[in-house]
Amino acid sequence: MSDLKAKLGLNVFKPLPAPHIRIREGMERDPRLKAAVRACPAGLYAEGADGVFTLTIDGCLECGTCRIACGTGVLEWGYPEGGAGVQFRFG
């Protein structure tokens, strides 16, 4: 296991009832999402064989890389409410 993956594995993620980041409705095939697949440090974005992009929110580092890489046109992005989201643990 890489050192980065080991360190990320120490973090705790407390989800909200609704995700704080979403792919906008109807934008699941937008080619701008390829940038998020490449840039997300937690690897939360994926492109299926059918060209549909998905986002798995668990493990989000709340860094904003996807927002910068794709722009706000394809994502609804916000920080989670206090007490939710990532809690960094440094081992």
Secondary structure, 3 states (H helix, E strand, C coil): CCHHHHHHCCCEEECCCCCCEEECCCCCCCHHHHHHHHHCCCCCEEECCCCCEEECCCCCCCCCHHHHHHCCCCEEECCCCCCCEEECCCC
